[in-house]
């Protein structure tokens, strides 16, 4: 029997953010023809403890764009608290960084009006974890390679440079058009900060773009092999 997929996101008070996670889960469910459950590590239910109830095994996929505290510490601790067998509940790498997600980010930016020649900023939520910030910068390099031009990286919170002063500094240097590529999965407070940064173009969050679903499916399939090996 195919192991279920447990898609674990951060959690938000925003119903729009929850709708995105549910849409990704529904698209993955249709593609995989497997059970797909959603859980959140914070703020919203179902919790991880709730979501694993009744499951004998699962592929656990952190729907995060970088591997900060929640991916490397909080989620494993919650799985341990739930008492699951680590050999039967395989925790995959976070969803990002991934070239498929870069493809989705570029598509969202194009939909918002990005033009060839725009100065590009990849904007992420931010983290106090240096490893997570390095992963965002890796995504920035992937985006730069895809565009064939330099890409700056900014953050909505916690890390530097913050998106607002970064856009302001680009304006002060004589840049005519700034295009912000959103490195966020779903709408919410961080995306509102990107919209308020003063850029000419701000791409929508990645959402349930087909390339995001492709990345989920790829992570799941790799995880299934690990579950079966453990079994």
KEVEXPA-251141 format. One record per residue (C-alpha): residue number from 1; chain; y, x, z. Coordinates in steps of 0.001 Angstrom, whole numbers. Example, Ala and Ser with C-alpha at 12.3 -4.5 7.8 and 13.67 -1.06 7.14 Angstrom:
BEGIN
<rec nr="1" kette="A" c2="-4500" c1="12300" c3="7800"/>
<rec nr="2" kette="A" c2="-1060" c1="13670" c3="7140"/>
This chain:
BEGIN
<rec nr="1" kette="A" c2="0" c1="0" c3="0"/>
<rec nr="2" kette="A" c2="3479" c1="1287" c3="-854"/>
<rec nr="3" kette="A" c2="5500" c1="2269" c3="2241"/>
<rec nr="4" kette="A" c2="8657" c1="255" c3="2847"/>
<rec nr="5" kette="A" c2="12084" c1="1783" c3="2354"/>
<rec nr="6" kette="A" c2="14413" c1="1742" c3="5346"/>
<rec nr="7" kette="A" c2="17963" c1="2225" c3="4057"/>
<rec nr="8" kette="A" c2="20135" c1="3336" c3="6966"/>
<rec nr="9" kette="A" c2="23931" c1="3216" c3="6724"/>
<rec nr="10" kette="A" c2="26647" c1="3945" c3="9259"/>
<rec nr="11" kette="A" c2="27742" c1="375" c3="9901"/>
<rec nr="12" kette="A" c2="31163" c1="-1230" c3="9597"/>
<rec nr="13" kette="A" c2="33001" c1="-4284" c3="10850"/>
<rec nr="14" kette="A" c2="33822" c1="-4964" c3="7212"/>
<rec nr="15" kette="A" c2="31660" c1="-7650" c3="5641"/>
<rec nr="16" kette="A" c2="32514" c1="-6127" c3="2256"/>
<rec nr="17" kette="A" c2="30925" c1="-2849" c3="3339"/>
<rec nr="18" kette="A" c2="27809" c1="-4657" c3="4513"/>
<rec nr="19" kette="A" c2="27667" c1="-6508" c3="1190"/>
<rec nr="20" kette="A" c2="27603" c1="-3191" c3="-685"/>
<rec nr="21" kette="A" c2="24694" c1="-1871" c3="1387"/>
<rec nr="22" kette="A" c2="22806" c1="-5138" c3="903"/>
<rec nr="23" kette="A" c2="23473" c1="-5003" c3="-2849"/>
<rec nr="24" kette="A" c2="22117" c1="-1459" c3="-3059"/>
<rec nr="25" kette="A" c2="19052" c1="-2537" c3="-1084"/>
<rec nr="26" kette="A" c2="18485" c1="-5534" c3="-3372"/>
<rec nr="27" kette="A" c2="18749" c1="-3390" c3="-6497"/>
<rec nr="28" kette="A" c2="16346" c1="-820" c3="-5052"/>
<rec nr="29" kette="A" c2="13941" c1="-3594" c3="-4067"/>
<rec nr="30" kette="A" c2="13898" c1="-4883" c3="-7642"/>
<rec nr="31" kette="A" c2="13340" c1="-1407" c3="-9049"/>
<rec nr="32" kette="A" c2="10676" c1="-281" c3="-6592"/>
<rec nr="33" kette="A" c2="8873" c1="-3586" c3="-6027"/>
<rec nr="34" kette="A" c2="8525" c1="-2506" c3="-2405"/>
<rec nr="35" kette="A" c2="9831" c1="-3872" c3="869"/>
<rec nr="36" kette="A" c2="13354" c1="-2630" c3="1541"/>
<rec nr="37" kette="A" c2="15030" c1="-3063" c3="4908"/>
<rec nr="38" kette="A" c2="18603" c1="-2240" c3="5924"/>
<rec nr="39" kette="A" c2="19616" c1="-760" c3="9283"/>
<rec nr="40" kette="A" c2="22774" c1="709" c3="10791"/>
<rec nr="41" kette="A" c2="23220" c1="3586" c3="13224"/>
<rec nr="42" kette="A" c2="26397" c1="2124" c3="14700"/>
<rec nr="43" kette="A" c2="28715" c1="-911" c3="14902"/>
<rec nr="44" kette="A" c2="26524" c1="-3407" c3="13041"/>
<rec nr="45" kette="A" c2="23038" c1="-4875" c3="13244"/>
<rec nr="46" kette="A" c2="20205" c1="-4686" c3="12547"/>
<rec nr="47" kette="A" c2="19895" c1="-1438" c3="14459"/>
<rec nr="48" kette="A" c2="17271" c1="1145" c3="13568"/>
<rec nr="49" kette="A" c2="15212" c1="-60" c3="16543"/>
<rec nr="50" kette="A" c2="15360" c1="-3621" c3="15215"/>
<rec nr="51" kette="A" c2="14546" c1="-2648" c3="11648"/>
<rec nr="52" kette="A" c2="11391" c1="-607" c3="12361"/>
<rec nr="53" kette="A" c2="9778" c1="-3426" c3="14339"/>
<rec nr="54" kette="A" c2="6426" c1="-4318" c3="12829"/>
<rec nr="55" kette="A" c2="6335" c1="-1348" c3="10457"/>
<rec nr="56" kette="A" c2="3450" c1="1121" c3="10506"/>
<rec nr="57" kette="A" c2="5212" c1="3543" c3="8152"/>
<rec nr="58" kette="A" c2="8370" c1="3866" c3="6095"/>
<rec nr="59" kette="A" c2="10562" c1="6140" c3="4030"/>
<rec nr="60" kette="A" c2="13813" c1="6382" c3="5966"/>
<rec nr="61" kette="A" c2="16796" c1="7124" c3="3726"/>
<rec nr="62" kette="A" c2="20214" c1="7885" c3="5279"/>
<rec nr="63" kette="A" c2="22771" c1="6182" c3="3009"/>
<rec nr="64" kette="A" c2="25382" c1="8831" c3="3784"/>
<rec nr="65" kette="A" c2="27200" c1="11081" c3="1324"/>
<rec nr="66" kette="A" c2="26935" c1="14115" c3="3620"/>
<rec nr="67" kette="A" c2="24653" c1="15164" c3="6470"/>
<rec nr="68" kette="A" c2="26883" c1="15025" c3="9537"/>
<rec nr="69" kette="A" c2="26090" c1="14055" c3="13124"/>
<rec nr="70" kette="A" c2="24657" c1="10632" c3="12331"/>
<rec nr="71" kette="A" c2="22184" c1="12038" c3="9793"/>
<rec nr="72" kette="A" c2="21096" c1="15206" c3="11586"/>
<rec nr="73" kette="A" c2="21214" c1="14066" c3="15224"/>
<rec nr="74" kette="A" c2="21841" c1="10362" c3="15784"/>
<rec nr="75" kette="A" c2="19350" c1="8855" c3="13330"/>
<rec nr="76" kette="A" c2="16425" c1="11143" c3="14325"/>
<rec nr="77" kette="A" c2="17172" c1="10343" c3="17976"/>
<rec nr="78" kette="A" c2="17130" c1="6604" c3="17263"/>
<rec nr="79" kette="A" c2="13822" c1="6903" c3="15421"/>
<rec nr="80" kette="A" c2="12388" c1="8859" c3="18366"/>
<rec nr="81" kette="A" c2="13663" c1="6191" c3="20765"/>
<rec nr="82" kette="A" c2="11874" c1="3587" c3="18655"/>
<rec nr="83" kette="A" c2="8646" c1="5524" c3="19223"/>
<rec nr="84" kette="A" c2="7690" c1="5867" c3="15562"/>
<rec nr="85" kette="A" c2="5296" c1="8535" c3="14311"/>
<rec nr="86" kette="A" c2="7336" c1="11174" c3="12438"/>
<rec nr="87" kette="A" c2="4399" c1="11725" c3="10108"/>
<rec nr="88" kette="A" c2="4450" c1="8060" c3="9113"/>
<rec nr="89" kette="A" c2="8226" c1="7579" c3="9078"/>
<rec nr="90" kette="A" c2="9498" c1="10249" c3="6723"/>
<rec nr="91" kette="A" c2="13220" c1="10945" c3="6945"/>
<rec nr="92" kette="A" c2="14635" c1="11944" c3="3555"/>
<rec nr="93" kette="A" c2="17757" c1="14029" c3="2936"/>
<rec nr="94" kette="A" c2="21029" c1="12100" c3="2891"/>
<rec nr="95" kette="A" c2="21964" c1="10317" c3="-311"/>
<rec nr="96" kette="A" c2="24664" c1="12854" c3="-1146"/>
<rec nr="97" kette="A" c2="25657" c1="15222" c3="-2497"/>
<rec nr="98" kette="A" c2="23854" c1="14432" c3="-5732"/>
<rec nr="99" kette="A" c2="24790" c1="14681" c3="-9431"/>
<rec nr="100" kette="A" c2="23855" c1="11019" c3="-9814"/>
<rec nr="101" kette="A" c2="26503" c1="10071" c3="-7268"/>
<rec nr="102" kette="A" c2="29039" c1="12235" c3="-9070"/>
<rec nr="103" kette="A" c2="28236" c1="10229" c3="-12198"/>
<rec nr="104" kette="A" c2="28928" c1="7021" c3="-10270"/>
<rec nr="105" kette="A" c2="32176" c1="8424" c3="-8847"/>
<rec nr="106" kette="A" c2="33375" c1="9376" c3="-12325"/>
<rec nr="107" kette="A" c2="32580" c1="5907" c3="-13621"/>
<rec nr="108" kette="A" c2="34575" c1="4288" c3="-10806"/>
<rec nr="109" kette="A" c2="37485" c1="6623" c3="-11504"/>
<rec nr="110" kette="A" c2="37419" c1="5795" c3="-15213"/>
<rec nr="111" kette="A" c2="37421" c1="2080" c3="-14387"/>
<rec nr="112" kette="A" c2="40533" c1="2647" c3="-12260"/>
<rec nr="113" kette="A" c2="42419" c1="4359" c3="-15091"/>
<rec nr="114" kette="A" c2="41694" c1="8077" c3="-14840"/>
<rec nr="115" kette="A" c2="43067" c1="10005" c3="-17811"/>
<rec nr="116" kette="A" c2="42005" c1="13335" c3="-19273"/>
<rec nr="117" kette="A" c2="44418" c1="15898" c3="-17879"/>
<rec nr="118" kette="A" c2="44966" c1="14202" c3="-14525"/>
<rec nr="119" kette="A" c2="44938" c1="16447" c3="-11476"/>
<rec nr="120" kette="A" c2="41794" c1="15386" c3="-9632"/>
<rec nr="121" kette="A" c2="41143" c1="15118" c3="-5902"/>
<rec nr="122" kette="A" c2="37719" c1="14226" c3="-4533"/>
<rec nr="123" kette="A" c2="38398" c1="12274" c3="-1347"/>
<rec nr="124" kette="A" c2="35799" c1="11837" c3="1408"/>
<rec nr="125" kette="A" c2="35835" c1="10294" c3="4873"/>
<rec nr="126" kette="A" c2="35820" c1="13577" c3="6776"/>
<rec nr="127" kette="A" c2="33678" c1="15039" c3="9543"/>
<rec nr="128" kette="A" c2="33860" c1="17467" c3="12451"/>
<rec nr="129" kette="A" c2="30567" c1="18986" c3="11244"/>
<rec nr="130" kette="A" c2="31097" c1="22133" c3="9129"/>
<rec nr="131" kette="A" c2="27776" c1="21603" c3="7326"/>
<rec nr="132" kette="A" c2="28807" c1="18098" c3="6272"/>
<rec nr="133" kette="A" c2="32149" c1="19412" c3="5010"/>
<rec nr="134" kette="A" c2="30320" c1="22069" c3="3002"/>
<rec nr="135" kette="A" c2="28270" c1="19313" c3="1370"/>
<rec nr="136" kette="A" c2="31450" c1="17470" c3="390"/>
<rec nr="137" kette="A" c2="32770" c1="20688" c3="-1140"/>
<rec nr="138" kette="A" c2="29472" c1="20993" c3="-3012"/>
<rec nr="139" kette="A" c2="30125" c1="17518" c3="-4415"/>
<rec nr="140" kette="A" c2="33596" c1="18737" c3="-5396"/>
<rec nr="141" kette="A" c2="32066" c1="21614" c3="-7340"/>
<rec nr="142" kette="A" c2="29650" c1="19219" c3="-9047"/>
<rec nr="143" kette="A" c2="32586" c1="17032" c3="-10036"/>
<rec nr="144" kette="A" c2="34517" c1="20058" c3="-11287"/>
<rec nr="145" kette="A" c2="31581" c1="21087" c3="-13475"/>
<rec nr="146" kette="A" c2="31278" c1="17545" c3="-14837"/>
<rec nr="147" kette="A" c2="34992" c1="17385" c3="-15689"/>
<rec nr="148" kette="A" c2="35361" c1="20979" c3="-16832"/>
<rec nr="149" kette="A" c2="38479" c1="21441" c3="-14708"/>
<rec nr="150" kette="A" c2="39389" c1="22312" c3="-11098"/>
<rec nr="151" kette="A" c2="38940" c1="19653" c3="-8428"/>
<rec nr="152" kette="A" c2="40572" c1="19680" c3="-5019"/>
<rec nr="153" kette="A" c2="38910" c1="18112" c3="-1982"/>
<rec nr="154" kette="A" c2="40720" c1="15976" c3="599"/>
<rec nr="155" kette="A" c2="39729" c1="13850" c3="3567"/>
<rec nr="156" kette="A" c2="40758" c1="10481" c3="4957"/>
<rec nr="157" kette="A" c2="40211" c1="11564" c3="8586"/>
<rec nr="158" kette="A" c2="39122" c1="14368" c3="10929"/>
<rec nr="159" kette="A" c2="38959" c1="17250" c3="8435"/>
<rec nr="160" kette="A" c2="41626" c1="19149" c3="6513"/>
<rec nr="161" kette="A" c2="43325" c1="18839" c3="4144"/>
<rec nr="162" kette="A" c2="44172" c1="15194" c3="4749"/>
<rec nr="163" kette="A" c2="44541" c1="13136" c3="1622"/>
<rec nr="164" kette="A" c2="48188" c1="12061" c3="2101"/>
<rec nr="165" kette="A" c2="49722" c1="15531" c3="2588"/>
<rec nr="166" kette="A" c2="47482" c1="16885" c3="-165"/>
<rec nr="167" kette="A" c2="48795" c1="14358" c3="-2675"/>
<rec nr="168" kette="A" c2="52351" c1="15002" c3="-1455"/>
<rec nr="169" kette="A" c2="51931" c1="18754" c3="-1922"/>
<rec nr="170" kette="A" c2="50649" c1="18219" c3="-5460"/>
<rec nr="171" kette="A" c2="53679" c1="16059" c3="-6240"/>
<rec nr="172" kette="A" c2="55990" c1="18727" c3="-4787"/>
<rec nr="173" kette="A" c2="54370" c1="21362" c3="-6999"/>
<rec nr="174" kette="A" c2="55279" c1="19369" c3="-10111"/>
<rec nr="175" kette="A" c2="51996" c1="17566" c3="-10809"/>
<rec nr="176" kette="A" c2="52731" c1="14456" c3="-12863"/>
<rec nr="177" kette="A" c2="49548" c1="12403" c3="-12356"/>
<rec nr="178" kette="A" c2="47072" c1="12545" c3="-9494"/>
<rec nr="179" kette="A" c2="43681" c1="10891" c3="-9766"/>
<rec nr="180" kette="A" c2="41732" c1="10393" c3="-6535"/>
<rec nr="181" kette="A" c2="37975" c1="10145" c3="-6980"/>
<rec nr="182" kette="A" c2="36495" c1="8282" c3="-4019"/>
<rec nr="183" kette="A" c2="33551" c1="9950" c3="-2277"/>
<rec nr="184" kette="A" c2="32899" c1="6851" c3="-194"/>
<rec nr="185" kette="A" c2="29958" c1="4502" c3="-478"/>
<rec nr="186" kette="A" c2="31658" c1="1256" c3="506"/>
<rec nr="187" kette="A" c2="35116" c1="-221" c3="1123"/>
<rec nr="188" kette="A" c2="36733" c1="-125" c3="4547"/>
<rec nr="189" kette="A" c2="39434" c1="1638" c3="6524"/>
<rec nr="190" kette="A" c2="38895" c1="5013" c3="4841"/>
<rec nr="191" kette="A" c2="39272" c1="3563" c3="1368"/>
<rec nr="192" kette="A" c2="42504" c1="1859" c3="2431"/>
<rec nr="193" kette="A" c2="43800" c1="5295" c3="3405"/>
<rec nr="194" kette="A" c2="42981" c1="6607" c3="-60"/>
<rec nr="195" kette="A" c2="44821" c1="3674" c3="-1634"/>
<rec nr="196" kette="A" c2="47866" c1="4455" c3="508"/>
<rec nr="197" kette="A" c2="47941" c1="8164" c3="-385"/>
<rec nr="198" kette="A" c2="50381" c1="7760" c3="-3284"/>
<rec nr="199" kette="A" c2="48079" c1="8796" c3="-6127"/>
<rec nr="200" kette="A" c2="48415" c1="7312" c3="-9621"/>
<rec nr="201" kette="A" c2="44730" c1="6397" c3="-9735"/>
<rec nr="202" kette="A" c2="42274" c1="5754" c3="-6909"/>
<rec nr="203" kette="A" c2="38691" c1="5084" c3="-7893"/>
<rec nr="204" kette="A" c2="36723" c1="2414" c3="-6081"/>
<rec nr="205" kette="A" c2="33941" c1="3424" c3="-3675"/>
<rec nr="206" kette="A" c2="30598" c1="4172" c3="-5342"/>
<rec nr="207" kette="A" c2="29122" c1="820" c3="-4309"/>
<rec nr="208" kette="A" c2="25926" c1="-335" c3="-6001"/>
<rec nr="209" kette="A" c2="26579" c1="1525" c3="-9232"/>
<rec nr="210" kette="A" c2="23314" c1="1966" c3="-11191"/>
<rec nr="211" kette="A" c2="23486" c1="5749" c3="-10670"/>
<rec nr="212" kette="A" c2="23611" c1="5187" c3="-6897"/>
<rec nr="213" kette="A" c2="20492" c1="3035" c3="-7156"/>
<rec nr="214" kette="A" c2="18884" c1="5780" c3="-9260"/>
<rec nr="215" kette="A" c2="19562" c1="8238" c3="-6438"/>
<rec nr="216" kette="A" c2="18063" c1="5871" c3="-3861"/>
<rec nr="217" kette="A" c2="14949" c1="5411" c3="-5990"/>
<rec nr="218" kette="A" c2="14575" c1="9182" c3="-6462"/>
<rec nr="219" kette="A" c2="14904" c1="9853" c3="-2720"/>
<rec nr="220" kette="A" c2="12390" c1="7117" c3="-1952"/>
<rec nr="221" kette="A" c2="9813" c1="8372" c3="-4429"/>
<rec nr="222" kette="A" c2="10033" c1="11899" c3="-3051"/>
<rec nr="223" kette="A" c2="9643" c1="10493" c3="451"/>
<rec nr="224" kette="A" c2="6586" c1="8424" c3="-480"/>
<rec nr="225" kette="A" c2="4789" c1="11622" c3="-1451"/>
<rec nr="226" kette="A" c2="5509" c1="13045" c3="2007"/>
<rec nr="227" kette="A" c2="4213" c1="9898" c3="3746"/>
<rec nr="228" kette="A" c2="1004" c1="10009" c3="1760"/>
<rec nr="229" kette="A" c2="553" c1="13718" c3="2421"/>
<rec nr="230" kette="A" c2="987" c1="13081" c3="6141"/>
<rec nr="231" kette="A" c2="-1452" c1="10196" c3="5984"/>
